[in-house]
Amino acid sequence: MYSERELRAIADIAFAASDCDQTEVIIGEVDSALTRFANNGIHQNVAERNHELTIRAVVGRRIGVATGNDLSPEGIRRVVEHARAIARRSPENPDFRSLPTPRPIPPVDGWRETTAGFSPEARARLAAPVCRRAAEVGLVAAGYIETRAEQFTVANSLGIFASTRRTTAAAMAVVMSDSGSGYADRFALDAGDLDPDALADEAIGRATRARNPIDVEIGEWEVVLEPYAVVDLLLYVSFLGFSAQSVQEKTSFLAGRFGERVLGENISIWDDPTGPGVVPEPFDPEGVPSRRVDLIVDGVAVGVVYDTLTAARDGKESTGHALPPGSTSGPLPRHLYLAPGTEDDLVRKVDRGLLITRFWYTRPVHYLTVTMTGMTRDGLFLIENGEIVAPVKNLRFTQSYLAALNAVTGISRTTKLEIEEGNFVVPSLRIAQWSFTGKTAH
Amino acid sequence: MRDIARQALDTATSRGAAYADVRVVELRSESVVVKNGRVDVIRTDESVGFGVRVLVDGAWGFASSALLSFAEADRVAALAVAIARASALVQPHPVSLGPPVTTRGRYTTPTERDPFAVSFDERIGLLLAADQAMRRDPAIVVAEGRIGCERQRKLFLNSEGADIEQELTETGVGIECTARSEDEIQTRSYPNSFGLHMGTAGWEFVERQRIVDHAARIADEAAALLTAKQCPSGVTTVILDSSQTALQVHESCGHPIELDRVFGTESAYAGTSFLTIDKLGSYQYGSEHVTIVADATIPGGLGTFGYDDEGIPAQRTTIVDHGRFVGFLTSRETATLLGQTSNGTMRADGWNRIPLIRMTNINLEPGDWTLEDLIADTDEGILMATNRSWSIDDRRWNFQFGTEIAWEIRGGKRGALLKNATYSGITPQFWASCDAVCNRDEWTIWGLPNCGKGQPSQTMHVGHGAAAARFRNVQVGLMR
């Protein structure tokens, strides 16, 4: 990773090479490694060291964006020249006001040396227990162990210089028998906190319980969703609804509905990039501090996230949720929390229902209702009289996630961190009605 | 660059690699996005780096870096060997690659007009003209168009003597518009959804799409869909347009024929396959009208290249022969397990990723029908066009797709517009119900730039040739 002095030197070369009205410099660095296992053995094992420079050049209200990964002085000047040339050729963007000016960035602690220095042998030691123990009981394990060390820096010609480092460690396992499978994952800042035996216990236990699944009828079912599945609800409700851009373009289900109750009264959702339990991101790619934003409070729509451009349109301040320049998706929340409840056992109150471990290949069918289709995967179980009584063959669903979040009858006290296109801290949910529309053979 | 690659190979082999390969990749891309009458994004991207893949004691290691220097070549090659030794700690069976690959060759995508030489003004002008045509209708709340081009220069060397240089150029274009009423939202796209329809070609590919000529039509259709009838639920005959048929091939044939999936090495993420090796040569995948080939040699396809990332020359392989399943997509490692040699489908999406088995151009061979005759031959059914949603299970068995637009077919005529159309099925049953495929004149090679696979994830550009096709007894309209 570059030192602060080296990062400032890169920014200074870029500023010196730019004769634009405003210039923004983003430097992303990553040192990552991933050990992948299948059939109870390691079959892919990779490492990457990369860095990328992004320049946003502003001439009046004309903007150009260029990226490159040659950080020599010549390479830096070349990226600046590309961005500058594009800006000069671009039509004006009338919504653009200015790059942001400096604001205080809160200190965060997202770096763990253990993760940054994790060796291939250490990753193999984390992969070994689930592979060995699965083989011992006639099961087949697949999954990965990943470590990432990243540094992210933003500087602009209006005085912003912000830099942060973070580490992430992940472990994931799918364990399979001839007739069922089980899933488990873990995420942490510190690779030393990943417990390979706990991962193996959970995945092997679930796979064992999933053997010899039965058929059930499709239709409306009461369901309990594990946190792995709850993430999908938050991911798509957020993606389709919680960006200021989608509200401004009237494609969000929240457009024109602020102050109204849009989800159940027991549902509160917020985004907090430096909140407890997540991999902290104290500022966004514009160098704006990322602050907590309440999105849904007791079911009522109260907010969306902004970047500089969308904030200017609404006469507001950016909340620090920009995506990198050149993205067309607008601002997005990437550290979402769903408020926990008070229950310790959601299954106990279900007379007849299904316990869903996770979803697979979910896609929007209708944007305004956030109607999705997808499959259950790696552990679907029948609940009768408050007990899990049998594994079930996977089912396809076609379900409005908004309707589901209006029908939540129970929320667990505990939450789990999941990282999938963002950070999610979510509980388990019991939902009164879920629509299954198709069967499969396993 | 070649010297650095050579040094990485030498370091890897001197440290104990029984096999090593090095890819040096330079990637350059440009994209222009116009939205609601304004230029939303113009950007250029460049990336260069190298990756070293090694086999030590029958186990794989890979390391990569963006720094092109002799010292870094040594560090990365040594790291790849160390990683491979760690892999060997948890590996039940050693890898065998079969016969050595010693190919030497050069390949360059043929282009008529270099897309990078087309001015930004020309690209913006074309997109703004389409944008203006789409926004004539007041129901349109978002109109968006994009043009992208990408050039990849690759050097591949391996320790067996292969030495290959390639320059691959891709160009693409797409427009879409979204109409909104108080209680409905509908989107139409052209030529395809997913943002860009792409090919290995130059600017001529963009010109052939004639986006301005189609802009007003898709805007009218999006607006009309706001008040269209809901697609009914039931079992009926379905005719899929060329692009939706292509996606059907992608999801329900292209993925399950990847032999790495079949052997379980993608089971933690992408899943496995219902097409197990015991089915090869005998399994009835579809009806007699269904012949599918993997063809990396077809001009212009997004999955067209000279050599794969193991140095195997591009080739054409039959996958389904008049309904019978006869071939997988293979790599050196997986083909060896079947007693075969690779059919050249290993590709990585950059210097920092290992190659995986990826679709090339997986094409449904054309039949004899015109679309007009096929509709006329259908008493009752639904014509569905342009994918909107796609979902399939982890063995590629149970699927559900939705399309942007559909029309009733009654008495051999295209009838009322239908919104929110979906259909679902089971892969072999669905393909067994195919009783007609349209002819070569209706056949298009669709470029899909968003095929995901692998951990860490990789996004591959693949192609699918297809014409409209008819399927009987299909479940439609499951949306609540």
Contacts between the chains, C-beta under 8 A, distances in Angstrom:
chain1	res1	chain2	res2	distance
A	32	B	456	7.3
A	33	B	83	7.7
A	34	B	455	6.3
A	34	B	456	5.4
A	35	B	86	7.5
A	35	B	87	7.4
A	36	B	268	7.3
A	36	B	455	5.6
A	37	B	90	6.6
A	37	B	268	7.9
A	38	B	264	5.3
A	38	B	265	4.4
A	38	B	266	7.6
A	38	B	267	5.9
A	38	B	268	6.5
A	39	B	92	7.1
A	39	B	263	7.6
A	39	B	264	5.2
A	39	B	265	7.1
A	40	B	92	6.2
A	41	B	90	5.6
A	41	B	91	4.3
A	41	B	92	4.5
A	41	B	93	7.0
A	42	B	59	6.9
A	42	B	60	7.9
A	42	B	86	7.7
A	42	B	87	4.3
A	42	B	89	7.6
A	42	B	90	4.7
A	42	B	91	5.4
A	43	B	60	6.7
A	43	B	87	7.8
A	43	B	91	7.4
A	43	B	265	5.2
A	44	B	60	6.1
A	44	B	62	7.4
A	44	B	265	7.5
A	44	B	354	6.2
A	44	B	455	8.0
A	45	B	59	7.7
A	45	B	60	5.9
A	45	B	61	5.5
A	45	B	62	6.7
A	45	B	83	4.8
A	45	B	84	6.9
A	45	B	86	6.6
A	45	B	87	4.5
A	46	B	62	4.3
A	46	B	63	7.2
A	46	B	64	7.5
A	46	B	83	7.4
A	46	B	353	7.5
A	46	B	354	5.8
A	46	B	456	7.1
A	47	B	62	7.1
A	47	B	63	4.4
A	47	B	64	7.0
A	47	B	79	5.9
A	47	B	80	7.7
A	47	B	83	6.2
A	48	B	63	7.6
A	48	B	64	5.0
A	48	B	65	7.7
A	48	B	352	4.5
A	48	B	456	7.7
A	49	B	64	7.2
A	49	B	65	4.8
A	49	B	66	6.7
A	49	B	67	7.5
A	49	B	76	8.0
A	50	B	49	6.7
A	50	B	64	7.7
A	50	B	65	7.4
A	50	B	66	4.7
A	50	B	352	5.9
A	51	B	66	6.0
A	52	B	47	7.4
A	63	B	42	8.0
A	64	B	42	6.1
A	64	B	43	7.5
A	65	B	41	6.7
A	65	B	42	7.0
A	65	B	43	4.0
A	65	B	44	7.9
A	66	B	43	6.3
A	66	B	44	4.7
A	66	B	45	7.3
A	66	B	46	7.9
A	67	B	43	7.2
A	67	B	44	7.4
A	67	B	45	4.6
A	67	B	46	6.9
A	67	B	47	7.7
A	68	B	45	7.5
A	68	B	46	4.3
A	68	B	47	7.3
A	69	B	46	7.2
A	69	B	47	5.0
A	69	B	48	6.4
A	69	B	49	6.9
A	69	B	66	4.7
A	70	B	46	7.5
A	70	B	48	6.6
A	78	B	46	8.0
A	79	B	46	7.5
A	82	B	44	4.8
A	82	B	46	8.0
A	83	B	44	7.9
A	86	B	42	4.7
A	86	B	43	7.1
A	86	B	44	6.8
A	86	B	120	6.9
A	89	B	42	7.5
A	89	B	120	4.9
A	89	B	121	6.7
A	90	B	39	5.4
A	90	B	42	5.5
A	90	B	120	7.6
A	90	B	124	8.0
A	91	B	38	6.9
A	91	B	39	5.0
A	91	B	124	7.1
A	93	B	38	6.0
A	93	B	39	6.9
A	94	B	38	7.3
A	95	B	38	7.8
A	119	B	86	7.5
A	120	B	61	7.7
A	120	B	82	5.8
A	120	B	83	4.5
A	120	B	85	7.6
A	120	B	86	3.4
A	120	B	87	7.6
A	121	B	86	4.9
A	121	B	89	7.0
A	123	B	86	6.9
A	124	B	86	4.6
A	124	B	87	7.1
A	124	B	89	4.6
A	124	B	90	5.2
A	127	B	90	5.5
A	128	B	89	7.3
A	128	B	90	5.1
A	131	B	90	5.7
A	135	B	92	8.0
A	140	B	264	6.8
A	140	B	267	7.7
A	142	B	264	6.7
A	142	B	265	7.6
A	142	B	267	4.5
A	142	B	268	3.8
A	143	B	268	4.6
A	144	B	268	6.5
A	144	B	455	5.1
A	146	B	455	7.8
A	146	B	456	7.6
A	172	B	268	6.5
A	173	B	268	7.3
A	174	B	267	6.1
A	174	B	268	4.7
A	176	B	267	6.6
A	249	B	141	5.9
A	249	B	142	5.0
A	249	B	178	7.8
A	250	B	141	4.8
A	250	B	180	5.0
A	251	B	141	6.9
A	251	B	142	6.4
A	251	B	178	6.1
A	251	B	180	6.9
A	251	B	185	6.3
A	325	B	43	7.8
A	326	B	31	7.8
A	326	B	41	5.3
A	326	B	43	4.3
A	327	B	41	7.8
A	328	B	33	5.4
A	328	B	35	7.1
A	328	B	40	5.7
A	328	B	41	5.9
A	328	B	144	7.6
A	360	B	271	7.6
A	360	B	393	6.8
A	360	B	394	5.6
A	361	B	391	4.6
A	361	B	392	6.0
A	361	B	393	7.1
A	361	B	394	7.5
A	362	B	391	6.7
A	363	B	389	4.3
A	363	B	390	5.8
A	363	B	391	4.8
A	364	B	389	5.9
A	365	B	388	7.7
A	365	B	389	5.0
A	365	B	402	5.3
A	365	B	420	7.3
A	365	B	422	6.5
A	365	B	479	5.4
A	366	B	185	7.8
A	366	B	420	6.2
A	366	B	479	6.6
A	367	B	185	5.3
A	368	B	183	7.3
A	368	B	184	7.0
A	368	B	185	5.0
A	371	B	479	6.2
A	371	B	480	6.7
A	373	B	389	6.5
A	373	B	391	4.9
A	373	B	400	4.9
A	373	B	402	7.7
A	373	B	422	7.6
A	373	B	478	8.0
A	374	B	391	5.4
A	375	B	391	7.0
A	375	B	392	8.0
A	375	B	393	4.6
A	375	B	394	7.1
A	375	B	398	6.9
A	377	B	393	7.7
A	377	B	394	5.8
A	394	B	393	6.5
A	394	B	398	7.9
A	396	B	391	7.6
A	396	B	393	7.4
A	396	B	398	5.7
A	396	B	400	6.1
A	396	B	424	7.1
A	398	B	400	7.2
A	398	B	422	7.7
A	398	B	478	5.2
A	398	B	479	5.9
A	398	B	480	6.3
A	399	B	480	7.5
A	400	B	480	6.7
A	435	B	480	5.9
A	437	B	400	7.5
A	437	B	424	7.2
A	437	B	478	4.6
A	438	B	398	5.7
A	438	B	400	6.7
A	438	B	424	5.6
A	438	B	478	7.5
A	439	B	398	7.0
A	440	B	393	5.1
A	440	B	395	7.5
A	440	B	397	5.5
A	440	B	398	3.9
A	440	B	426	7.9
A	441	B	274	7.8
A	441	B	395	7.7
A	441	B	397	6.0
A	441	B	398	7.8
A	442	B	395	6.4
A	442	B	397	7.8
